[in-house]
Amino acid sequence: MKASNAQWKTKLAGKMPPELAHEIDNYETDLGLRKQGKLDERLIAETRLRRGVYGQRYDNGKRHNGKQVQKFEYPSARLTKGPNTLWDAPGMQRIKIPAGGLNASQLETLAELSEEYSDGIAHITTRQDVQLHYVHIEDTPTIMRRLAAARITTREACGNSVRNVTACPFAGVCRDEAFDVTPYALALSRFLLGHPDCQSFGRKFKPSFSGCAQHACGLANMHDIGLVGVTRTEGGREIRGFAMYVGGGLGAVPHQAKLFHSFLPPQEVLPIAQSIARVFARLGEKKNRSRARMKFLVHDLGIEKFRELVWEERRTLPFDPRWTEFIERAEKLKEEPLRPPGETPASDSEDFHRWRETNVAPQRQEGYSTVTVTLPLGDITADQLRSLADIVRRFTRETLRTTVEQNLLIRWVSDRDLVEVYKALDAAGLGDPGAGTIVDVVTCPGTDTCKLGISSSRGLAAELRNRLAQQSFVMDRAVQNLHIKISGCFNSCGQHHVADLGFYGVSRKMAGYAVPHYQVVLGGEWANNVGSYGLPIVAVPSKNIPQVVTRLTDRYVTQRKSGESFKEFTKRVGKMEIKNLLEDLTRLPGDESRNSFFSDWGDPREFSLGDHAMGECAGELVSAVQFDLAAAERKVFEAQVQLEKGNFQQAARTAYGAMIQAAKALVKLELPDIPDDPDAIVREFTARFYDTEKFFDEFVGGKFAQYLFAAHARAGKPTDPDSARFLIDEAQLFIDASHACYNRMGTVSVA
């Protein structure tokens, strides 16, 4: 029988850090008061989110590696907005892992918790966290106590707070790094955890650290604060510092971070981060959540004004001894090997050599290597966690880290042990090759568990992974090195904006029915700490996405120039040619195979055409709204082409025109003779679709309508390249939301 919360509280007394134990007690008290109806749901929502407890959806059942393994029967098919949502059905617990560092006993704790309270699976996220799904809220205090006893916290893993401080998992052993950034990441994580200056943000706040500028392990350019280790010589001595970037972020509309300081001394990292937090808390948006991230504040103020405000804040900041104390303490933590270095023994195993080629990298320390444990879709079972704990104890001093590509990295493996390490991993089902290659597809939870999910991103990722793995033996090396990242919706939790091949879920109506689609996103750059963001090219039915991958990679192999990256190739070829290459894949097939297009990859629910069978000469049932929305999509694509040519003023005007076209398409459902006048269209859209909330999504409300209103207010004003790019992103999201609104209405008006 599972022990109760009270029993675990008694059992773990004195084994948890006092401050964590006190916080968990308070959290448990709040849960009890809410259950008695003595606390408002909005208050408890922020309380549980700050402890990493989320709601989740259930309509697709439980999956592992993108495949359904069990159908759950819960009191409600999907979470609702009622006051007892999380008391009716389980949710998700996110667990904060600063810099991704885990030891063997912590792996075993995660194994126990996933088995006892979850579905036996732990999930590694794209920000080096761990998530447990299908967790009952009544069990979360015990989960938190058991984690705290293992020196892990869930505090501020979610909510309007400082999220996990991520760091390059190769820090300290990378051959290309300036220096080991781990101590500074750990110091910042400890300093900002629960800091009073970080409790009144309008939205979340994400920091990251990277030891070099050229790789993507730290992803500095897509964080609120991104710190990249740099050195310079002064008086004959090498001095450490950080290039600090601010205001980056993905989400629905991504922003590239701006350089705040080219060489920030280590002793200034904590006070400057505190000053930035204070400026963000004071001036950041609070009412409009869609503009409450720091990226909007930096963009609106401009980097010069933002920098001025931060330095002004720094000058008046009271001295805090922890600024140096935390860094000095962290710097004393040194990793060491367990076993002596050596050379890799000879092996005639083809599987070992294939694995070694993709999953093993030499450290800067001679005779040692890092080993990447590939986790398909970021999943690892309880038994695998225990096996991995045994492996890291046997071969290392328990030096393990999570990665932003949803894998695990074992550090300080002696080269002489590589064959044995592979055998042990393979026996545990953890010996898959392909780490960091096109096979290693990154994905968010999608419709498996996320309430915002539109498409089954995990189902698609599993399908692509399986297909690509079968081709990997003969795959061109240039294709092997590409990155695929998938999000189930517009939010870039799967980081689709920064992939070579990115996809995010949308819905379109075809033949009178909703069909799962993905926007194909090209132009992203994973290297150089996320060198650039991609833009959506075209929406394609989910079942055709594998063909999209095949066509694009085949064209790349046959037409690329020597040394040309995929990003450079797609830019040279041009958006128009690429769109033409994929155009036929946007349509349903004309035979019975179209039936499969009405269900998603890995989705157990089957679609039945019922009475809507095709006649002998039947074409698709296309409404006037769909024609108009298609025209709007063509316009937003034209805006991309203009931006590509450097005509950013024209790009902005065209993107705005696309939004007006989409708004008009909806208004015409109720007012067919609406004049072609932007003021009238926006006025009627506001009255008929915004004020009535017909345009509102269940979870994001009228967020994307705000993009239209803002664009209309700015129409005709000068713009810059960044703003033009943001407007194109916003226009595409508004059009996607217009499609979704039309789908919900179930309109039958036909052209």
QUIPEJO-V900527 format. One record per residue. N is the residue number from 1. OMEGA is omega as a letter, one per 30 degrees, with the letter a starting at -180 (none if undefined). NEAR is the number of other ideal C-beta (glycine too) atoms within 10 Angstrom. Layout:
BEGIN
N/OMEGA/NEAR + N/OMEGA/NEAR
END
This chain:
BEGIN
1/a/3 + 2/a/9 + 3/a/12 + 4/l/12 + 5/a/17 + 6/l/11 + 7/l/11 + 8/l/18 + 9/l/18 + 10/a/10 + 11/a/14 + 12/a/16 + 13/l/11 + 14/a/8 + 15/l/13 + 16/l/22 + 17/a/12 + 18/a/8 + 19/l/13 + 20/l/20 + 21/l/19 + 22/a/11 + 23/a/20 + 24/l/26 + 25/l/13 + 26/l/12 + 27/a/21 + 28/l/19 + 29/l/12 + 30/l/17 + 31/l/23 + 32/l/13 + 33/l/14 + 34/a/22 + 35/l/14 + 36/a/8 + 37/a/10 + 38/l/9 + 39/l/16 + 40/a/11 + 41/a/14 + 42/l/9 + 43/a/12 + 44/l/20 + 45/l/16 + 46/l/13 + 47/a/17 + 48/l/24 + 49/l/19 + 50/l/20 + 51/l/26 + 52/a/28 + 53/a/26 + 54/l/21 + 55/l/21 + 56/a/21 + 57/a/22 + 58/a/21 + 59/l/16 + 60/a/24 + 61/a/16 + 62/l/18 + 63/l/27 + 64/a/18 + 65/l/18 + 66/a/25 + 67/l/15 + 68/l/16 + 69/l/12 + 70/l/10 + 71/a/10 + 72/l/14 + 73/a/7 + 74/a/15 + 75/l/9 + 76/a/14 + 77/l/13 + 78/a/14 + 79/l/21 + 80/a/13 + 81/a/9 + 82/a/10 + 83/a/13 + 84/a/14 + 85/a/16 + 86/l/24 + 87/a/14 + 88/a/13 + 89/a/22 + 90/l/23 + 91/a/21 + 92/l/20 + 93/l/30 + 94/a/23 + 95/a/23 + 96/l/22 + 97/a/25 + 98/a/21 + 99/l/25 + 100/a/26 + 101/l/22 + 102/l/24 + 103/a/18 + 104/a/20 + 105/l/14 + 106/l/21 + 107/a/28 + 108/l/17 + 109/l/22 + 110/l/26 + 111/a/22 + 112/a/15 + 113/a/24 + 114/a/25 + 115/a/17 + 116/a/15 + 117/a/20 + 118/a/24 + 119/l/21 + 120/a/17 + 121/l/23 + 122/a/25 + 123/l/24 + 124/a/24 + 125/l/21 + 126/l/23 + 127/l/23 + 128/l/25 + 129/l/22 + 130/l/29 + 131/l/23 + 132/a/25 + 133/l/21 + 134/a/22 + 135/l/23 + 136/a/15 + 137/l/21 + 138/a/17 + 139/a/20 + 140/l/25 + 141/l/21 + 142/l/24 + 143/a/26 + 144/l/26 + 145/a/23 + 146/l/21 + 147/a/24 + 148/l/21 + 149/l/20 + 150/l/20 + 151/l/14 + 152/l/19 + 153/l/25 + 154/a/26 + 155/l/21 + 156/l/26 + 157/l/25 + 158/l/22 + 159/a/22 + 160/a/22 + 161/l/22 + 162/a/27 + 163/a/23 + 164/l/25 + 165/a/30 + 166/l/30 + 167/l/32 + 168/a/33 + 169/l/27 + 170/a/26 + 171/a/28 + 172/a/23 + 173/a/23 + 174/a/22 + 175/a/11 + 176/a/12 + 177/l/21 + 178/l/20 + 179/a/19 + 180/a/24 + 181/a/28 + 182/a/25 + 183/a/24 + 184/l/26 + 185/l/28 + 186/l/22 + 187/l/26 + 188/l/27 + 189/a/24 + 190/a/18 + 191/a/23 + 192/a/22 + 193/l/17 + 194/a/17 + 195/a/19 + 196/l/8 + 197/a/20 + 198/a/21 + 199/a/15 + 200/l/15 + 201/l/21 + 202/l/21 + 203/a/22 + 204/a/19 + 205/a/25 + 206/l/21 + 207/l/24 + 208/l/33 + 209/l/31 + 210/a/32 + 211/a/25 + 212/a/23 + 213/a/18 + 214/a/11 + 215/a/18 + 216/a/23 + 217/a/24 + 218/l/30 + 219/a/26 + 220/a/27 + 221/a/29 + 222/a/27 + 223/l/30 + 224/l/29 + 225/l/29 + 226/a/28 + 227/a/31 + 228/a/26 + 229/l/23 + 230/l/18 + 231/l/12 + 232/a/12 + 233/l/8 + 234/l/8 + 235/l/5 + 236/l/5 + 237/l/7 + 238/a/10 + 239/l/13 + 240/l/16 + 241/a/21 + 242/l/27 + 243/a/20 + 244/l/23 + 245/a/25 + 246/l/26 + 247/l/26 + 248/l/27 + 249/l/23 + 250/a/25 + 251/a/18 + 252/l/20 + 253/a/24 + 254/l/25 + 255/l/24 + 256/a/17 + 257/l/26 + 258/l/20 + 259/l/14 + 260/a/23 + 261/a/18 + 262/a/12 + 263/a/13 + 264/l/17 + 265/a/12 + 266/a/20 + 267/l/12 + 268/a/16 + 269/a/26 + 270/l/23 + 271/l/18 + 272/l/25 + 273/l/29 + 274/l/23 + 275/l/21 + 276/l/27 + 277/a/27 + 278/l/20 + 279/l/22 + 280/a/28 + 281/a/18 + 282/a/12 + 283/a/15 + 284/a/21 + 285/l/17 + 286/a/13 + 287/a/7 + 288/a/11 + 289/a/14 + 290/l/20 + 291/a/19 + 292/l/19 + 293/a/27 + 294/a/30 + 295/l/26 + 296/l/21 + 297/l/22 + 298/a/26 + 299/a/18 + 300/a/12 + 301/a/16 + 302/a/11 + 303/a/16 + 304/l/9 + 305/l/11 + 306/l/23 + 307/l/18 + 308/a/12 + 309/a/18 + 310/l/22 + 311/l/13 + 312/l/12 + 313/a/19 + 314/a/16 + 315/a/8 + 316/a/8 + 317/l/15 + 318/a/4 + 319/l/8 + 320/a/14 + 321/a/7 + 322/l/16 + 323/l/20 + 324/a/15 + 325/a/13 + 326/l/21 + 327/l/20 + 328/l/12 + 329/a/14 + 330/a/18 + 331/l/15 + 332/l/7 + 333/a/11 + 334/l/9 + 335/l/17 + 336/l/9 + 337/l/18 + 338/a/16 + 339/a/16 + 340/l/10 + 341/l/15 + 342/l/13 + 343/a/10 + 344/l/16 + 345/l/11 + 346/l/6 + 347/l/14 + 348/a/6 + 349/l/13 + 350/l/9 + 351/l/13 + 352/a/19 + 353/l/12 + 354/l/14 + 355/a/24 + 356/a/19 + 357/a/13 + 358/a/19 + 359/a/27 + 360/l/21 + 361/l/17 + 362/l/13 + 363/l/20 + 364/l/13 + 365/a/16 + 366/l/8 + 367/l/16 + 368/l/22 + 369/l/23 + 370/l/20 + 371/l/26 + 372/l/24 + 373/a/24 + 374/l/22 + 375/l/23 + 376/l/23 + 377/l/26 + 378/a/26 + 379/l/17 + 380/a/27 + 381/l/19 + 382/l/21 + 383/l/13 + 384/l/21 + 385/l/28 + 386/l/18 + 387/l/19 + 388/l/24 + 389/l/22 + 390/a/14 + 391/a/24 + 392/l/25 + 393/a/15 + 394/a/14 + 395/a/22 + 396/l/25 + 397/l/15 + 398/a/20 + 399/a/22 + 400/l/24 + 401/l/23 + 402/a/26 + 403/l/23 + 404/l/22 + 405/l/25 + 406/l/25 + 407/l/23 + 408/a/26 + 409/l/23 + 410/a/23 + 411/l/25 + 412/l/25 + 413/l/24 + 414/a/21 + 415/l/18 + 416/a/16 + 417/a/22 + 418/a/23 + 419/a/16 + 420/l/15 + 421/l/23 + 422/a/23 + 423/a/15 + 424/l/18 + 425/a/22 + 426/l/15 + 427/l/11 + 428/a/19 + 429/a/12 + 430/a/20 + 431/l/18 + 432/l/21 + 433/l/22 + 434/a/22 + 435/l/23 + 436/l/19 + 437/l/23 + 438/l/24 + 439/a/25 + 440/a/25 + 441/l/31 + 442/a/26 + 443/l/31 + 444/l/30 + 445/l/27 + 446/a/32 + 447/l/25 + 448/a/29 + 449/a/25 + 450/a/23 + 451/l/16 + 452/a/20 + 453/l/25 + 454/a/24 + 455/a/27 + 456/a/28 + 457/l/36 + 458/l/34 + 459/l/30 + 460/a/28 + 461/l/28 + 462/l/22 + 463/l/20 + 464/l/23 + 465/a/22 + 466/a/16 + 467/a/14 + 468/l/24 + 469/l/18 + 470/a/11 + 471/a/15 + 472/a/17 + 473/a/8 + 474/a/6 + 475/l/19 + 476/a/15 + 477/l/8 + 478/l/17 + 479/l/21 + 480/a/18 + 481/l/16 + 482/l/22 + 483/l/23 + 484/l/26 + 485/a/29 + 486/l/31 + 487/a/33 + 488/l/32 + 489/a/26 + 490/l/25 + 491/a/17 + 492/l/26 + 493/l/26 + 494/l/29 + 495/a/27 + 496/a/33 + 497/a/26 + 498/l/28 + 499/l/26 + 500/l/27 + 501/a/25 + 502/l/29 + 503/l/31 + 504/a/31 + 505/l/29 + 506/l/24 + 507/l/18 + 508/l/22 + 509/l/21 + 510/a/19 + 511/l/17 + 512/a/14 + 513/l/16 + 514/a/18 + 515/l/21 + 516/a/25 + 517/l/28 + 518/l/27 + 519/l/22 + 520/a/26 + 521/a/26 + 522/l/24 + 523/l/22 + 524/l/26 + 525/a/21 + 526/a/24 + 527/l/17 + 528/a/14 + 529/a/28 + 530/a/25 + 531/l/17 + 532/l/17 + 533/l/24 + 534/l/22 + 535/l/24 + 536/a/28 + 537/a/22 + 538/l/22 + 539/a/22 + 540/l/22 + 541/a/24 + 542/a/25 + 543/l/23 + 544/a/20 + 545/l/24 + 546/l/16 + 547/l/14 + 548/l/21 + 549/a/21 + 550/a/13 + 551/a/16 + 552/a/23 + 553/l/23 + 554/l/13 + 555/l/16 + 556/a/20 + 557/a/14 + 558/a/8 + 559/a/11 + 560/l/18 + 561/a/8 + 562/l/4 + 563/a/7 + 564/l/15 + 565/l/17 + 566/l/24 + 567/l/18 + 568/l/13 + 569/a/20 + 570/l/23 + 571/l/15 + 572/a/12 + 573/l/17 + 574/a/13 + 575/a/20 + 576/a/14 + 577/l/11 + 578/l/19 + 579/l/18 + 580/l/11 + 581/a/17 + 582/a/17 + 583/a/11 + 584/l/11 + 585/l/16 + 586/a/19 + 587/l/14 + 588/l/18 + 589/a/14 + 590/a/11 + 591/a/8 + 592/l/9 + 593/l/10 + 594/a/19 + 595/a/14 + 596/a/14 + 597/a/21 + 598/l/20 + 599/a/19 + 600/l/26 + 601/l/23 + 602/a/22 + 603/a/20 + 604/a/14 + 605/l/11 + 606/l/9 + 607/l/15 + 608/l/9 + 609/l/14 + 610/a/7 + 611/a/5 + 612/a/11 + 613/a/7 + 614/l/14 + 615/a/6 + 616/a/4 + 617/a/5 + 618/l/11 + 619/l/9 + 620/l/14 + 621/a/15 + 622/a/15 + 623/l/18 + 624/l/15 + 625/a/24 + 626/l/21 + 627/a/12 + 628/l/21 + 629/l/24 + 630/l/18 + 631/l/14 + 632/l/25 + 633/l/24 + 634/a/14 + 635/a/20 + 636/l/28 + 637/l/21 + 638/l/18 + 639/l/28 + 640/l/24 + 641/l/16 + 642/l/20 + 643/l/22 + 644/l/15 + 645/a/11 + 646/l/9 + 647/a/15 + 648/l/21 + 649/l/13 + 650/l/16 + 651/a/26 + 652/l/29 + 653/a/18 + 654/l/24 + 655/l/28 + 656/l/25 + 657/l/19 + 658/l/27 + 659/l/33 + 660/l/23 + 661/a/23 + 662/l/31 + 663/l/28 + 664/l/26 + 665/l/26 + 666/a/25 + 667/a/22 + 668/l/17 + 669/a/18 + 670/a/12 + 671/a/16 + 672/a/9 + 673/l/5 + 674/a/17 + 675/a/11 + 676/a/9 + 677/a/12 + 678/a/17 + 679/a/10 + 680/a/14 + 681/a/25 + 682/l/23 + 683/a/14 + 684/l/20 + 685/a/27 + 686/a/19 + 687/a/13 + 688/a/17 + 689/l/22 + 690/a/18 + 691/l/11 + 692/a/10 + 693/l/11 + 694/a/15 + 695/a/25 + 696/l/18 + 697/a/17 + 698/a/12 + 699/a/14 + 700/l/17 + 701/a/14 + 702/a/19 + 703/a/20 + 704/l/26 + 705/l/23 + 706/l/16 + 707/l/22 + 708/a/26 + 709/a/15 + 710/l/15 + 711/l/23 + 712/l/19 + 713/a/9 + 714/a/14 + 715/l/16 + 716/a/7 + 717/l/8 + 718/a/9 + 719/l/18 + 720/a/11 + 721/l/13 + 722/a/13 + 723/l/16 + 724/l/21 + 725/l/24 + 726/a/22 + 727/l/28 + 728/l/26 + 729/a/22 + 730/l/23 + 731/l/30 + 732/l/31 + 733/l/23 + 734/l/26 + 735/l/26 + 736/l/27 + 737/l/23 + 738/l/28 + 739/a/26 + 740/l/19 + 741/l/22 + 742/l/24 + 743/a/15 + 744/a/15 + 745/l/14 + 746/a/9 + 747/a/16 + 748/l/8 + 749/a/13 + 750/l/11 + 751/none/10
END
